Amino acid sequence: MSADDQELLAAAAEAVALLRSKGRTVAVAESLTGGMVCSTLVGIPKVSEVLRGGVVAYATEIKSDVLGVDAALIARQSPVDPDVADGMAVGVADVLNADYGLSTTGVAGPDPQDGHPVGEVYVSVVGPGPDGPSWTQQLELDPALGRDGIRRAAVLEALTLLRDHVDGT
């Protein structure tokens, strides 16, 4: 197992342990990470106690048709947007009946998309917490990381954001 894989699994284990200790659940909506967040979480024993499921919303219309993100917002802002990330997180928590919703959207490359540069990524977590219902993080990742590196960095940030939000509740 690579050091990168170990780092991802460690972040997932921390998030899962916190969710379990608080009796909370999570659902995941993924665009650019294409299922990597869920796959990483599933690598943790007893995750079935906290993971409700996931939606890979890679196609733009899935973000609106399945997750309920406002299609006009997507048309106006593009899928690479903090409000779209929030909408995805809210939608997946609602659709899968979870306490927390976690989402990823952005541009992994190799080319820019809709005027957004390679490496522009948004991750969002919604759920109960003292700092409001949602946290969204914008990442400006180095395009030199390549598609896989950008996607892995987004997964790590998403799991870290989830851990921090659950830890604060």
N, C-alpha and C positions, 0 to 999 in steps of 0.2 A: 504494500500500500504506500502510495506517495505521501510526502509531507503535506501536500495540498489537500489530499483526501482526508488525512488525519485531522487537519485543521477544520475542515468542513464538518466531519463527524463529531469533533469536540464541541463545536458551536451548536450543532443539532442536539447533542446530548444535554448540554446546559439548558437549552430552551425546553426540551421535553421534560427534564427533571423539574423545572419550575412550573410548567403547565400541570404536571402530575401532582406536585405538592399543593397547588391551589385548586385542583379539581376543575380545571378549565380545558377547553378544546380549541383547536385551530383548524382552519380550512385555507387552502392555498390556491391563488389564481396566478398563473404564469404565462408570460408572453415570451420574452427573449430567452428565459431560462428553460423553456420547453419541458418542464417536469423535473428538472434537477433539484429543486427545493424539496419536492415531495419525495423524490428518490433518496435524497440525503436523510430526510427525517425517517424514512422507512428503514434505514440502516441501524436505527436505534431500537434495542429491545423494549418491549412494552409500549411502543408508540401508539399501538391500537387503542390505548386508553385515552389518548388526547387528539389524534389526527382523525378528523372527520372525512377528509378526502381532498381532492384537488381538481382544478379545471385548467387544462392547457388551452389558453385563449390566444393562440398564435395568429389566427385570422382575425382581422379587425371586426368583422360582423359578429364574431363570437363574444367579443367584449360587450356589445350592446344586446344581442339576441339572447344570450345565456346569462350573463352577469348583470344586465340591466344598466350598463353605463350609457348615459345619454348620447345617442348617435349624433346629435347636433354638436355636442361638445367635442366628440372625436373628429367630426368633419372640420370644425373650427380650429381646434388645437393640434390635431393629429393624435395618434395613439401614444406618442412619446411625450407625456405631459404629467405633471404631478396630480392634477385633478382626475385624470384618467386612472392613474395608479390608485388613488383613493377610492374611486368608484368601483374598480375591480375588487379591492379588498372588502369594501362594504357589500358588494354583490355576492362574492363567494361566501362570506360569513352568513349572509341571509339565505342563499340557495342551499347551503349545506348545514345550516342550523348550528353554527359554531360561535363560541364566545369571541374569538379573534379571527380576523381575516388578514391574510398576508398576500401581497402581490408584487410582481416584478414586470416592468415594461422598459423598453429602451432600444438602443441600436448596438448590436454586437458586431456588425460589419459583415463583409469587408468594405461596404460602401455606405456613405451617408444615406439617410432616409428622410424624406419630406423636410429637408432643410436642417435636420438634426445630425450632428457629427457622430461618427463612430465613437463609442464610449460614453455617450450620454444615456444615463440609466436612472430610473426612479424605482424605489422600493417603498412600499407603504404597509403599515400595520394599523388596523383599527380594532378597537375593543375597549373594554372598561379601563379606566386609569385616571390618575390624579392630574395628568397634563392634558386632558381632553381626550376626545374619542379617537383621534388618529395622529399618527406620526408619519411623515413622509420625508425621505432622504433622497437628495439628488446626488448622483455620483458623476464625476467627470473622469472616466477611466482612460488610461493611456491606450490609444489604438495599437501600439506596439505589443500589447498583451495578446492580441489576436482574438478571434471569436471565442475560443475555449477559455482563454484567460479572463476575458470580460465577463463571460457567463459565470465562471467560478467566483469571481470577485462579487458579482451581483448576488449569488447564492449566499456567500459568506455575510455580506452586508444585510441581507434579508433576515437570516437567522440571528444575527447579532441584534438587529432592531427588534425582532420579536422577543428575544431574551430580555433586552432592556425594558421593553414595554411591560412584559409580564412581571418582571422583577419589581417594577414601580407600582404594581397594583396590590 
